[in-house]
Amino acid sequence: MYHYIESGLSNIYLKNGFTVEHIDGEEYTSIDDMNGLHRAIGQAVVDSRKPLTNEEFKFLRIEMNISQKMLGTRFGVDEQTIARYEKGKTKIPRTTDAALRTLYMESQEKNNPVSYFLDLLADTEAEEAAKVIRLEEIEDHWEVAA
């Protein structure tokens, strides 16, 4: 027999690993290993072949303990774009979907080459935007001034 738990994600049914208590006519469910359950849910979301829903997107971001601002920086968008994805107001681009799944998997393995790469790209873009372009004409053409 399975026990249904309500969540903003897909329908989740637990076979075991929980205790149900009835107190004053209310049903309370306690989970034996909440962190493990969250990892299992995250793995199921990442392994799914369907596009991420806004709730799944938010779940993965929160599980990685990354702010909307930080995730936006990594993906080269502002935090309001991330908020719109999570509220279902903007469709999540497939590349963003794939990148978030990859980041989540890396966070579970404690191995971050993709996040390092995304951070590097974001830093490089910021540095490029901050550069002042100085040019000089040398003989008959323009060059970057030394």
JOLINLIN-V80943 format. One record per residue. N is the residue number from 0. RES is the residue in one small letter. PHI is phi in degrees with one decimal (999 if undefined). Layout:
N_RES_PHI + N_RES_PHI
This chain:
0_m_999 + 1_y_-106.6 + 2_h_-113.6 + 3_y_-82.4 + 4_i_-120.3 + 5_e_-80.2 + 6_s_-156.4 + 7_g_-75.9 + 8_l_-90.1 + 9_s_-59.4 + 10_n_-64.0 + 11_i_-117.8 + 12_y_-120.7 + 13_l_-105.4 + 14_k_-84.8 + 15_n_-156.4 + 16_g_82.5 + 17_f_-145.7 + 18_t_-129.5 + 19_v_-110.1 + 20_e_-123.8 + 21_h_-113.7 + 22_i_-129.0 + 23_d_50.3 + 24_g_78.8 + 25_e_-104.1 + 26_e_-99.9 + 27_y_-122.0 + 28_t_-113.3 + 29_s_-110.6 + 30_i_-100.2 + 31_d_-65.1 + 32_d_-134.2 + 33_m_-62.0 + 34_n_-62.3 + 35_g_-63.7 + 36_l_-62.5 + 37_h_-62.1 + 38_r_-63.0 + 39_a_-65.6 + 40_i_-64.0 + 41_g_-57.8 + 42_q_-62.3 + 43_a_-64.1 + 44_v_-64.7 + 45_v_-64.4 + 46_d_-75.6 + 47_s_-64.2 + 48_r_-87.7 + 49_k_-84.9 + 50_p_-57.9 + 51_l_-62.9 + 52_t_-81.6 + 53_n_-62.2 + 54_e_-67.1 + 55_e_-66.8 + 56_f_-56.9 + 57_k_-63.5 + 58_f_-56.4 + 59_l_-63.0 + 60_r_-61.4 + 61_i_-66.4 + 62_e_-61.1 + 63_m_-84.2 + 64_n_59.4 + 65_i_-115.4 + 66_s_-72.2 + 67_q_-60.2 + 68_k_-63.8 + 69_m_-64.3 + 70_l_-65.3 + 71_g_-59.3 + 72_t_-61.3 + 73_r_-63.4 + 74_f_-93.6 + 75_g_74.4 + 76_v_-130.9 + 77_d_-83.8 + 78_e_-65.0 + 79_q_-66.9 + 80_t_-64.8 + 81_i_-61.6 + 82_a_-61.8 + 83_r_-66.1 + 84_y_-60.0 + 85_e_-70.4 + 86_k_-89.0 + 87_g_78.2 + 88_k_-86.4 + 89_t_-130.0 + 90_k_-66.0 + 91_i_-79.8 + 92_p_-60.7 + 93_r_-58.6 + 94_t_-66.3 + 95_t_-67.9 + 96_d_-56.3 + 97_a_-64.0 + 98_a_-65.0 + 99_l_-66.1 + 100_r_-60.8 + 101_t_-64.3 + 102_l_-60.7 + 103_y_-62.3 + 104_m_-61.5 + 105_e_-63.0 + 106_s_-64.7 + 107_q_-76.5 + 108_e_-91.4 + 109_k_58.9 + 110_n_-133.0 + 111_n_-122.6 + 112_p_-65.2 + 113_v_-71.0 + 114_s_-63.2 + 115_y_-60.7 + 116_f_-63.8 + 117_l_-64.9 + 118_d_-62.8 + 119_l_-61.2 + 120_l_-61.4 + 121_a_-62.6 + 122_d_-63.6 + 123_t_-63.9 + 124_e_-62.1 + 125_a_-65.4 + 126_e_-62.9 + 127_e_-61.7 + 128_a_-66.8 + 129_a_-85.2 + 130_k_-66.4 + 131_v_-98.9 + 132_i_-94.0 + 133_r_-116.1 + 134_l_-121.5 + 135_e_-141.4 + 136_e_-91.1 + 137_i_-120.4 + 138_e_54.7 + 139_d_-115.5 + 140_h_-150.1 + 141_w_-93.8 + 142_e_-140.8 + 143_v_-68.4 + 144_a_-72.0 + 145_a_-80.6
